C-alpha cells in the first residue's frame, strides 16, 4: 500500500524543499529507509494476520498500515519528502515541480526499500509461513498458493476474503480491480495534496503524517476486499519479486491468472490514479484557496 509527503508547492522556494542540503543520494537513502519502514509494518501486518489470525479484521490491518506510514514520514520526511511510492513521485513531478531528474533514482530506491523490508519479513516469518502452508495443504507456487503469496504481492480479489477459485475471479474482473486501485490512489493523492498545501488553512501542520496515514487506513478498509488495496507500485512489485525468488514463482510473476495483469492493476492504475487525483485537487480545490503570499500563483 500506500504514502507520503512533504514536497514543494507551487510558489515555494527551492531552498524550502526537504533534503535540499543533503543531496540526491541522501534523499534516495531517505526513500529507501522510509519505504522499508512502510513495508515492514504494513506488509508485516498482513503476515501476522494471515499466519496467526492475530488481526481479526481488515480495519486492524489498515490501522497498522496507517501508523506505519505516519512513522515512516516522520522519520524521513525532512530528508526526502517521504514519497515512498512511485505514484506519488510522478504526481509530484507533474503537479508540484518535483525535478524530473530525480524520478528514476527515487523509484529505484523505493523499490529497493520495499524489497529489503520484505526480505526482513521473510527471514522472520518463513517458519510460520511454511507451517501455514502445510496446515492448509498449500503447495507453494501452485494454484491456490495465493493464500500465502498474498503476504508479499497482492491479488484480486483478496484471497483471504473471497478465495482463489474461478468463481472468485469473476466477482472482481480486471476492469474492476484497475478501477479500485485507480480510485483509491486518486483519493489518497488528493488527500495528500490537501494536507500538504500551505494555502489550506485547515492544514494539520505537524500532524500531517498522521492524517496521511489515516487516509491510507480508510481507503484500505474499503478497497482491500477487492484488490488488497495496493495504491503503491513499489509496495506491490518489491515484495512480489521477493516471493517470486522464494518459491511462489509463476503465482507471483506472471501472476495467478497467468497474464501479467498485476502490471495493469498494481503499477499502471495507481500511477494514473495518483496523477488524476492530484490534478483534480489542483484544478477544482486549490485554485479557490486564499493566497499564501504575494508571489503565490493559483
Order of alpha helices (4+ residues) and beta strands (2+ residues): alpha-alpha-alpha-alpha-alpha-alpha-alpha-alpha-alpha-alpha-alpha
